[in-house]
Every structure is written in C-alpha cells, then in structure tokens.
Amino acid sequence: MKKFTINYLVVFLAGIFALSSCGGLDKMKKAADQVKYEASPKVLELKGNTVDVSFKVSFPAKFFNKKAILEMTPVLVYNGQELPLDKGIVQGEKVEGNNKAIKYLEGGSYNWAAKPFEFKDEMRVSQVVIRPSVYIAGKEAAKLALPPVKVADGIIATQKLVKIDAKPITMEDKFVRTTSDKYESQILYVINRSDVRTSEIKKPEVVGLEKYIAATKNDPNKQLKGIDILAYASPDGPMDLNDRLSKARQKSASEFLQKELKKAKISEADKKELWSLMATPEDWEGFKALMEKSDIKDKELVLRVLSMYSDPNVREKEIKNMAKTFEEIAQKILPQLRRSRMIAKVDVVGRSDEEIMSTFKTNPSALSLEELLYAGGKLTNDLATKQAIYEKTIELFPNCFRAHNNLGCVYLWQNKLDLAQKEFEAAQALKETDQTKSNLGYVALLKGDYAKAENLFTSVARNVEVANYGLGIINITKGDYETAIKFLGNTPEFNTALAKALNKDNEGAMAVLNNVKGDEALVAYLKAVLGARMDNSEVVFNNLRVAVAKDPSLKKTAASDMEFGKFLANDVFKSIVQ
C-alpha cells in the first residue's frame, strides 16, 4: 500500500510538471495580451467589388500550450451587423494535425488571408475584430475564449467616386457655306486668224456665259471672283506665228467679253485683278485629249509619237509624215484647238446661320441634308431643339446614318438609354462605324453591362481616345488602376485624377485636378482627400467646403469617409460635414 502511494505521487507530480512546463489554457488566457495581432491594411480598402484583408499573429516564447489548438476568427463589425471572415488556426507542437505548429519554447508567427468579401456602402464605418478561442486537442467542447482584439478601422471606398459618364461621338456635317461655281464657253477661230466672228458670239454657250455673269449682279448670294481667258493656237505651223496668234486671240476674246460686261453694267469688269489672261502657242495637251477621244484610224500611232518625243518640231514632223492621217487630223482635230476659253468663276454664299434656323422653323424640307446636320450640331445647345432637328432630318433623309447617330447622342445626353441604343443600332445597320460602336459602348456602360461595353470599346479601331476613356472607367471599377491609367493617360479628366489617386500617385492626381475644366464638386472633394493623405488640414477644409457647397450630398459621404480618418473627430471637419 505504501509503495503504490509513492508511485501515484510521482506520476501526479510529473503531470503537474509537464503542464507547468508547456503552460495551461488559463496561462494562455492570462498572457493573451502578449500576443500581437495585425491586419494588413490597417484601414481596409475597396478594390473592384471586393475588399481584401490579411492577418499576422506573433506569439511570444513559452506561451503556446503544446497540446492546444487556437482558432482566430476575424469579424467585420458594422452598422449593428457582423460578417465573419476566414479564420486562422494554429496548434501546439504535440498536436497531430495539418495546422501550423507554434513551438512552446520559441514562439512563432502565422499569416493568413481572408477570402475577399463583397463591399456594402454601410461598411465604410466599421471595425475588424479578431476573436480568438483555444482548446486542448480533442476537447473542443471545452473551448476557452480569449480577449478579442481590434485590428482594423473602417473601409476606404474612394473608388466609389468614379464618374460613370459618357463621351458620345457626334458625326460631323459637310456643310460649306461658300461654294465655288464656274461657267465655261469658248470661241473658235479660223486658221491663222484672231478676229472674233459674229457666228461665234451668238452661240448659246457664249450667250449663256454673258447671262451667267450678269446674274451675279442682282444675286446677293453670288459673287464674281474671276474671269480666265485661255487662248491657244493649234500645234501646226511655225512657233513664232503660233505665239503671235495665241496672244492676239487672248486679246480679242478679253476685249469682246469686257465690252459685253460693260453693256450689262457689271462694274467688276474694270478690275484688273479680276482677269487672268494666258496664251499657249501650241496646244499639245488639248491635241492629246482630243486624239484620245477621236475615232481617227491611226490615233494610237499618233499618241505613241507624243509619248516618244517631247520636242514640238519633231512631233509635228513625225505626224505630218503620216500624210493621210494628218489630213484627217487637220479636218477633225486642229480646228477645235484654235480657240479662246472663257471661264467665269463665282462664289455662291449659302444661307446664314439665322436663315438656316428660320427656315427650319418655317419650311425644314427646303434645307439640304448638310444644312440640317449643321444646324443640329452647331447652331443650338438646347437638347430639345437638337432632338427636333435630327428627328426631322431622319424623316426627310431616312438613310442618313449620321442623323441616326447624332440623335442617339442627344438621347444619351438625356439619359434615355433605350432610345439612344435604338438610334445607334439604326446608324450601325446603315453603315458600321467606330463612332457608333463606341457610342453603343457607352450605352452598355451606363446600363451597367461592363462586359459588353468593354467588348465594344476594345473593338474600336479609330477614335480610340474616346473609347479609351470608357475603358479607363471600366478598369477603375475592376480595381485595375494601373491599366486604367494607361487608357486615361494624362487627360484633364476627374477620372484620370481618381485613377492616379487610387494608384497612390497623389502628386500626379493633384496635377491632373488642377487642369480639369469646369467646376465640379467631385474635383474639390478629391483634392480634400489628397490633402488628408498629405496631412494638410488647410487643403482638406478649404476644398471640402467648396465640395459640399456645390453638392450637399457629399457631407454624408465625407462624414463616413475613412480617407478623413484623422479628421473625423476634428471640430472644424465636423462643422463642415454636419
């Protein structure tokens, strides 16, 4: 009996020694404050549609019971709700299991990442608390809760500031207010003569020229800009004779026309700068053109001579050697080259802007397609008026893809997405263009179909800058800020600055904001955010005042924005956002 008692005592003492050597659960609880828990990042951040967070826990030496299992459950606490995140589990060095073992004498550390969780707006103001609990392996029912530890404060959701806006592309009109017109007639001469024959000036084309010029006198929309007299001699005979002939024909033609214009009381006839006079001694170009159109039997041979020789004397000699052919040329071709061409050039001035808009109101069908497109694109900024113009244009010119596209843009600006899509699809059915493809991308973007929008934007071959803006927005919403920056570049847009800010390029973001045109509330708000990051209270307060004055709804946003975490308890900050 005595021997049994001694052995029992030895076993009991050995057990006590073993427990004291590795530390009991109560000891772990008492020393729990020596365990260091960390979250990365310390303030969580929305990226894409989810929030990432990882954890690290460090255990001191002689803390971890060799037979214990420790479960660490992170919980996001927000707005009276809780969201448990993926737990971390470690075990003592004598536990048989697959979790990481923490040695009793040395201590150690453990890292784990929680599965990304979906963000809700009410999560902006929140905490992440780790709730550890420990138990001896195989005795989970006797689990002991250790003190909870707060490891993170709130969620930064600056990405939510992204502007989901559209940059539709309208198609240009081809309206030209002042167009050029001309009328040409010619006087033919007898061989080796330069006098203007009565039979020539009575020809309908010559009489028509006189009437054409005279018509500019009483038409405020027409202005005589020039008269060209181009006189020629045929390429046969001596050069010096032809030179004299061409100059004499130039003189006779100009004197004739000047006389007729004076009779019609066209005052411009006296202006020297109106007249352009030129004499061509031998009209080889005219000769070639007429030969090409003729039915002369050996015309190909004659044309070959022209291509082989550039010397006019050689040309004339070679052609005259073809006796029969030259005889036919002398009858059919050469008489047409003994001439003076008279060309009147006129500027035709179209309707003024006021006349176009007035005509649209009273008689729109009198306007040309280009006038209508010009009116809708450049003569009004009122969306209702633009809509009316383009609707009328489509009624009058139903196959005009530009009118359908531009009406779609008006609907898009009015946020009438279904109507905009219908018009863009009608335009695309008439003619597939990059402009309309990009516009359909913006319809999909505003409808929230980012995948469709991305496919449309990436299929655009030209006008890439506008399509790239849409791709920049999409990549911001994905949380891929580097790619967003590549698409947006350094364009002076709010979203460009936002992408840089989200990518932690605060200076670059501020530089872009300083060049953004317009006076948007979001510009001032993002400047305030950057000021908070730089710990500059003056920049924060001044810009936040501007932002909430322009858009009071930003007060609520700022009050829960963890970008302003350092300022949330500041009295000045509170006075601005309340």
LOFI-617727 format. One record per residue (C-alpha): residue in three letters; z, y, x. Coordinates in steps of 0.25 Angstrom, whole numbers, plus 5000, padded with zeros to 4 digits. Each point is the difference from the previous one (the first is absolute). Example, Ala and Ser with C-alpha at 12.3 -4.5 7.8 and 13.67 -1.06 7.14 Angstrom:
REM LOFI-617727
ala503149825049ser499850145006
This chain:
REM LOFI-617727
met500050005000lys500350105011lys498749965008phe499250034987thr500650144998ile499750045014asn498649964999tyr499850074987leu500650135006val499049995012val498849994990phe500650124992leu500250095012ala498649965005gly499450044987ile500750135000phe499650035014ala498549974996leu500150094988ser500650115008ser499049985011cys498850034992gly500650094990gly500349974985leu499350074988asp501150104998lys499950045014met498550024998lys500450094988lys501050085008ala499050025011ala498850034991asp500050155003gln499649965015val498749944995lys498950105001tyr498950014989glu498850085001ala498850034991ser498650045005pro499650104996lys501450074996val499350074989leu498949914994glu498650054998leu498949974990lys498849955006gly498849954991asn500749954987thr501249945007val501250025009asp500349935013val501349985006ser500649915011phe501449985005lys500849975012val501449955001ser500849995013phe501349915001pro501150025010ala500549895009lys501149914994phe499650044986phe499249894995asn500649874995lys499349885006lys499949934986ala499750124992ile498850054992leu499850154998glu499150054989met499650155000thr499350054988pro499450145000val500050074986leu499350124996val500950084991tyr499350114992asn500250074986gly501049904996gln499149885003glu500049905012leu498949935007pro500449895009leu499149985012asp499849885009lys501349965007gly500249965014ile500849885004val500749965013gln500949885003gly501149965010glu499649925012lys500549874995val499350014986glu498849904998gly499050094994asn498750085003asn500650145000lys500250075012ala501349965007ile501050115005lys500949955012tyr501550024998leu500250055015glu498850085002gly499750064986gly498550044998ser499150074991tyr499049964989asn498850084994trp499349974987ala499050084991ala500050004985lys498849984992pro499450134996phe500450054986glu499250084990phe500450144999lys500550074988asp500250154999glu501549994996met500249935014arg499950135007val501550035000ser500649865004gln500849925010val499849875007val501349935001ile500249865007arg500949914993pro500549895010ser500749874996val500549895009tyr500449854997ile500249885008ala498849915000gly500149904989lys501050094992glu499150104994ala500950014988ala501150065009lys499150115003leu500750135005ala499550144998leu500050095012pro500050154998pro498650064996val499350095010lys499150124996val498850005010ala498950094994asp500050124991gly498850034991ile498549985000ile499050105005ala498850014991thr499250115006gln498849914998lys500150034985leu499650145002val498549955002lys499050084992ile499249904992asp498950114998ala498449994999lys498950075008pro498849974992ile498750045005thr499050084992met498549995002glu499350135004asp498950074992lys498750035006phe499950144994val499250105007arg500050144994thr498950055008thr498849915002ser498650035007asp498749994993lys498650035004tyr498650014995glu498849985009ser498550034998gln498850015009ile498750085002leu498849935006tyr499050075009val498549985003ile499749955014asn500250115010arg500450104990ser501450064996asp499750084988val500749974987arg499149964989thr500150034986ser499949864996glu501249965008ile500950114995lys499749964985lys500449855003pro501249964991glu500949975012val499850145006val500250074987gly501249914998leu500650055013glu499950144996lys500749974987tyr501149925007ile500350125009ala500050104988ala500949914992thr501150035010lys500050154997asn500749994987asp500849875002pro501450035005asn500249865004lys498750005010gln499950075013leu498750005008lys500449965014gly498749995008ile498549995000asp499349925010ile498550025003leu499549885009ala498550025004tyr499149895006ala498749975006ser499449865000pro500049935013asp498550015003gly499350115007pro500450095012met501550025002asp499950155001leu499250014988asn501049924992asp501150085005arg499450134995leu499649934987ser501549954997lys500550145003ala499050074991arg500349904989gln501550035002lys499750154998ser499149994988ala501049914993ser501250085002glu499350134997phe499549934987leu501449964996gln500650135004lys499050074991glu500349914988leu501550015002lys500050165000lys499249994987ala501149924994lys501050105005ile500749905009ser500850095009glu500349895010ala498550005004asp500350115009lys501149945008lys499449955013glu501249905002leu499549934987trp498749965006ser499849895010leu498649995006met499449895008ala498549965005thr499649875005pro498750005007glu499749854999asp500749924989trp500149865006glu501249974992gly499350034987phe498849935005lys500849875002ala500750014987leu498750014992met499449895008glu501149904997lys499850034985ser498549995001asp499049894997ile499150035011lys499549875006asp500450025015lys501350074997glu500849905008leu499150025012val500150164999leu501649984999arg500049925012val499250115008leu501150104995ser501149905005met499349985014tyr499750145003ser500850134999asp498950095006pro499350074988asn498750015007val500049855003arg500449974986glu498950094994lys498949945010glu500449854997ile500050024985lys498650085000asn499549885008met500249924987ala498850074994lys500049944986thr501550004999phe500150155005glu498950044990glu500949944989ile501350075006ala499250135000gln499849984985lys501349954995ile501150045010leu499750125008pro499850104988gln501449974995leu500550045013arg499450145000arg501150064992ser501350094999arg501249944993met500950104993ile501449964997ala501050074992lys501549965002val501050034990asp501549994999val500549954986val501450044997gly500749914990arg501150034990ser501250085005asp501449934998glu500350084988glu498649974994ile500349855002met501350004993ser499550094989thr498849904998phe500949885000lys500850064988thr498850044992asn498949905004pro500449905010ser498749924999ala499350125006leu500749975013ser499549905011leu500849885005glu500350075013glu500550134992leu500949924992leu500649925012tyr500150145007ala500850064988gly500949884999gly500349995015lys500150155004leu500050104988thr501449964994asn501349945004asp500449974986leu500049854998ala499750014985thr498850095003lys499649905011gln500149884990ala499150074990ile499050035010tyr499949865006glu500049944986lys498850094996thr499349965013ile500249854997glu499550034986leu498750075005phe499849915013pro500749874996asn499549935013cys500650105010phe501049935008arg500650135006ala500450054986his500749874996asn500750005014asn500450154998leu500549984986gly500849885005cys500750095010val500350104989tyr500749894993leu500749955012trp500650145002gln500550004986asn500649865002lys499149944990leu499849875008asp499349914991leu499050114996ala499850035015gln499849865003lys498949994989glu499250115006phe500149955014glu499649874996ala498850064993ala499650085012gln500149885009ala499149924990leu499050115002lys500150015015glu501049935009thr500650115009asp501250015009gln500550124993thr500149934987lys500649875007ser501150095006asn500350074986leu500149864994gly501049975011tyr500950124996val499949954985ala500649875005leu501050075009leu500550094988lys500149874991gly500949935010asp498949905004tyr500250025015ala499249875004lys498850044992ala500150145005glu500149955015asn498849924998leu499250114994phe500450105011thr499749905012ser498649984994val499650145001ala499150025012arg499950164999asn500950114996val501049925007glu501050115001val500350014985ala500149854999asn500949995012tyr500950104993gly500249894989leu500249895011gly501050095006ile500850004987ile499949854998asn500549975014ile501250104998thr500449924987lys499849875008gly501050055011asp498950005011tyr500250145005glu499249985013thr498849964992ala500250114990ile500050105012lys498749945005phe499350034987leu500650134997gly499950055014asn500550155002thr499450054987pro500950114994glu500549924988phe501449974995asn499849855001thr499550015015ala501350075003leu500849904992ala499349885007lys500450065014ala501550034995leu500149854995asn499549965014lys501150095006asp499150105006asn500850124995glu499350115008gly498649954996ala500450004986met500550145000ala498850055007val499149944989leu500950064989asn499950145007asn498549994997val500049944986lys499250104991gly500750034987asp501550024997glu500549864995ala501449974997leu499949875008val499550075013ala501450085000tyr500749874996leu499549925012lys500350125009ala501449994995val500049855003leu499550035014gly501050115002ala501149894996arg499549915011met500150115010asp501450034995asn499550154997ser500850044988glu499250134999val498649934999val500749914990phe500650104991asn498850105000asn499049904997leu500849934990arg500250134992val498550025000ala499749864996val501049994988ala499650144995lys498549954999asp500449874994pro501449994995ser499949854998leu500149995015lys501550034999lys500349864995thr499249945011ala500750085011ala501349974994ser499849855003asp499150015012met500749935012glu499150095009phe501050104997gly501249915002lys500750095010phe499950124990leu500349934987ala501550055001asn499650145004asp500350114990val498750085003phe499249874998lys500749974987ser499850144995ile498549985002val499949864993gln500950024989
